[in-house]
Amino acid sequence: MFDKRTWIRLPRNVVVGHGVLGETIDAVEELHLAGRPLVVSSPTPHDVAGERVVEQFADQGYDPAEIVIDEASFGAVEKVIEYAESVDAGFLLGVGGGKAIDITKMAADDLGLGFVSVPTAASHDGIVSGRGSVPEGDTRHSVAAEPPLAVVADTTVLAEAPWRLTTAGCADIISNYTAVRDWELAQRLQNVEYSEYAGALARMTAEMLVESAGSVKRGLEESAWIVVKALVSSGVAMSIADSSRPASGAEHLFSHQLDRLVPDAALHGHQVGVGSIITAYLQDGEKGMWRNIRDALAQIGAPTTAEELGIDDETVVEALTTAHEIRDRYTILGNGMSEEAAIEAATVTGVI
Ligand SMILES: [Zn+2]
């Protein structure tokens, strides 16, 4: 009997380009959302974009509410939920580099309200996906919520963001190579559900970014365009799969473990990029893809070593040997690496 079923939730309006922040209200009005908008941002994003979004809604006769949060925490999510209830918000807009967007999507999920993503940095694929997480004690609180109803990505704003945020976004996309390989492996070994469409899209996104790596240069607005479009297609791959699998394998487990061991030491994308070099080595051995991944990261100026991440060698080895414990997700790490193997892999690839 044929009994397969699938649900694909995608953003409805994705608006990317020069000066599109001014079209936020159009992107929102098309969605027929009702009630009072609540704009959630953090201090810098508020100044570079949040304020203008609030003004747009005010000019058009809405009565926008606004909250600025200054830390990524579970407490901040609670604060936004309480505030949204107190002002009777009808929908939420998250304006930020990732932190504010993650918090907004988690609050919107809890409130059962729609949310719109307005990224101010192209730093990771969470700006388009429904997946989000914030630290809670020494663990992380994660949700698999719906993706944003709309994404408004103004390349003028994104190009003004610190360059390292853009290289982090690139590295997050490049890591799709190893994520998809791990997903295929999990299908073969554990019968995990695999989507050919999502796998192909995630891999192609990484390939296209690597091919365009020469145009990803500091100070070029086109760089922001290339990276944010790739983040959108990575997000679409996750939506098709209804899983973060197309964009998250062992390299992400490694990064999550670094977040626990040395919180805020380096950016998410930079950590997964370095993790991806080692993961590719584990997947294919010495002669495999790991050099291509390392060279692509180096070309855009993303870290390729522990030192460039600002993390010591011992911590990298510890993260490698314990990353498999993070979550119930089968990857090339299997039941874990021995310390000797971790040192070997990190040494051969030049990470330590
Ligand atoms: Zn990621």
Residues whose N, C-alpha, C, O or C-beta is under 5 A from the ligand:
A	BS01	ZN	D172 A247
